[in-house]
Amino acid sequence: MSAVDSKMLATLTARCALLGATLHALPDDGGRAEFIVSRWALTKGFSTLAEVEAWLARFEGGK
């Protein structure tokens, strides 16, 4: 899996947890990092942590 900013991953994981969601960093078929957010019946995949952060900002109400 490619290099992942562990501090940003930890921060986004915590932000997800505050919303009752989980964030997992997994390798995709090519060995690159893929980020999966799950909350209730919603499961969404992202290619970068920046995409996760932008989605969270919308989901949190633009905080």
Secondary structure, DSSP 4 states (H G I P E B T S, - for coil): -----HHHHHHHHHHHHHTT-EEEEEE-TTS-EEEEEEETTEEEEESSHHHHHHHHHHHTT--
